[in-house]
Amino acid sequence: QIPLTFQELSQIATIGNQMGIAAEDLTGLTSTVARFESVSGMSIDSVTQAFGGIAAQTGLASEHFENLGSSIALVGRESNATEAQLVSVIREVAAGGAAAGLAIDEIVGLAGALASLQVPPEHGSRWRWR
């Protein structure tokens, strides 16, 4: 059971479609975003745009949206950072991390460390990746 209305679920699918998520992948995105939104305190728009943006920056395949949401939730529980802070930092370092060869779970871990230490995201994106 997903604790959202049909209109809210449609909103997720609409935003995902506008971001270029393939039609066959919208069901998975909608389910993941709905569950993540209900525990993170972030808005539907914010979560949908964040997941779509992270996927675009990293090349994350849609079948891994569930893993992304679970990773962010886990790091949020285990660190000194909220899910919203993690998503913000992930969006800042995702492209650089992916270009350096980091997998999405490593990018989430890096974001967790930066967010927990309250290192501004722009400092993390200036690192030299080797």
C-alpha positions as CSV (number, residue, x, y, z in Angstrom):
1,Q,0.0,0.0,0.0
2,I,1.2,3.5,-0.9
3,P,-0.1,6.3,1.3
4,L,-0.8,8.7,-1.6
5,T,-3.9,9.6,-3.6
6,F,-4.3,8.8,-7.2
7,Q,-3.8,12.4,-8.1
8,E,-0.4,12.4,-6.2
9,L,0.7,9.2,-8.0
10,S,-0.3,10.7,-11.3
11,Q,1.7,13.8,-10.4
12,I,4.8,11.7,-9.9
13,A,4.3,9.9,-13.2
14,T,3.8,13.2,-15.0
15,I,7.0,14.7,-13.7
16,G,8.9,11.5,-14.5
17,N,7.5,11.6,-18.0
18,Q,8.5,15.3,-18.4
19,M,12.0,14.4,-17.3
20,G,12.3,11.7,-20.0
21,I,11.8,8.6,-17.9
22,A,10.6,5.8,-20.2
23,A,6.9,4.9,-20.0
24,E,7.8,1.3,-18.9
25,D,9.9,2.7,-16.1
26,L,7.3,5.1,-14.6
27,T,5.6,2.5,-12.4
28,G,8.9,1.7,-10.6
29,L,9.7,5.4,-10.3
30,T,6.2,6.2,-9.0
31,S,6.3,3.4,-6.4
32,T,9.8,4.4,-5.2
33,V,9.2,8.1,-5.1
34,A,5.9,7.6,-3.3
35,R,7.4,5.5,-0.5
36,F,10.5,7.7,-0.2
37,E,8.4,10.9,0.0
38,S,6.3,9.4,2.8
39,V,9.3,8.8,5.0
40,S,11.6,11.6,4.0
41,G,9.4,14.6,4.5
42,M,10.3,15.9,1.1
43,S,7.7,17.0,-1.4
44,I,6.6,14.8,-4.3
45,D,8.0,17.3,-6.8
46,S,11.4,17.5,-5.0
47,V,11.8,13.7,-4.8
48,T,10.8,13.1,-8.3
49,Q,13.0,15.8,-9.8
50,A,15.9,14.6,-7.5
51,F,15.7,11.0,-8.6
52,G,15.3,11.9,-12.3
53,G,18.2,14.4,-12.0
54,I,20.5,11.9,-10.2
55,A,19.7,9.3,-12.8
56,A,20.5,11.7,-15.6
57,Q,23.8,12.7,-14.0
58,T,25.0,9.2,-13.2
59,G,23.4,7.1,-15.9
60,L,21.5,5.2,-13.2
61,A,19.2,2.6,-14.8
62,S,15.6,2.9,-13.8
63,E,15.5,-0.6,-12.3
64,H,17.9,0.8,-9.6
65,F,15.6,3.6,-8.3
66,E,14.5,1.4,-5.5
67,N,18.2,0.8,-4.5
68,L,18.8,4.5,-4.6
69,G,15.9,5.3,-2.3
70,S,16.9,2.6,0.1
71,S,20.5,3.8,0.1
72,I,19.6,7.4,0.9
73,A,17.1,6.3,3.6
74,L,19.8,4.0,5.2
75,V,22.5,6.7,5.2
76,G,19.9,9.2,6.6
77,R,19.2,6.8,9.5
78,E,22.8,6.0,10.1
79,S,24.4,9.5,9.8
80,N,23.9,13.0,11.1
81,A,22.1,14.1,7.9
82,T,18.5,14.2,6.8
83,E,17.3,12.7,3.6
84,A,16.8,16.2,2.2
85,Q,20.4,17.2,3.0
86,L,21.6,13.9,1.4
87,V,19.6,14.5,-1.8
88,S,21.0,18.0,-2.1
89,V,24.6,16.9,-1.7
90,I,24.1,13.9,-4.0
91,R,22.8,16.2,-6.7
92,E,25.9,18.4,-6.3
93,V,28.5,15.6,-6.4
94,A,26.8,13.0,-8.7
95,A,28.2,14.1,-12.0
96,G,31.7,14.4,-10.7
97,G,31.5,11.2,-8.8
98,A,30.1,9.3,-11.8
99,A,32.8,10.8,-14.1
100,A,35.4,9.5,-11.6
101,G,34.0,6.0,-11.8
102,L,32.1,6.0,-8.5
103,A,29.0,3.8,-8.3
104,I,25.8,5.3,-7.0
105,D,26.2,3.7,-3.6
106,E,29.6,5.2,-3.3
107,I,28.2,8.6,-4.3
108,V,25.5,8.3,-1.7
109,G,28.2,7.3,0.9
110,L,30.3,10.3,-0.1
111,A,27.2,12.6,0.2
112,G,26.5,11.1,3.6
113,A,30.0,11.9,4.8
114,L,29.9,15.5,3.4
115,A,26.4,16.1,4.8
116,S,27.1,14.7,8.2
117,L,30.2,16.8,8.5
118,Q,28.2,19.8,7.2
119,V,30.8,20.3,4.4
120,P,29.1,22.6,1.8
121,P,28.4,20.6,-1.4
122,E,30.4,23.1,-3.5
123,H,33.5,22.1,-1.5
124,G,32.9,18.4,-2.3
125,S,32.5,19.1,-6.0
126,R,36.0,20.8,-6.1
127,W,37.8,17.7,-5.1
128,R,40.1,16.2,-7.6
129,W,38.9,12.8,-8.5
130,R,41.6,10.2,-9.3
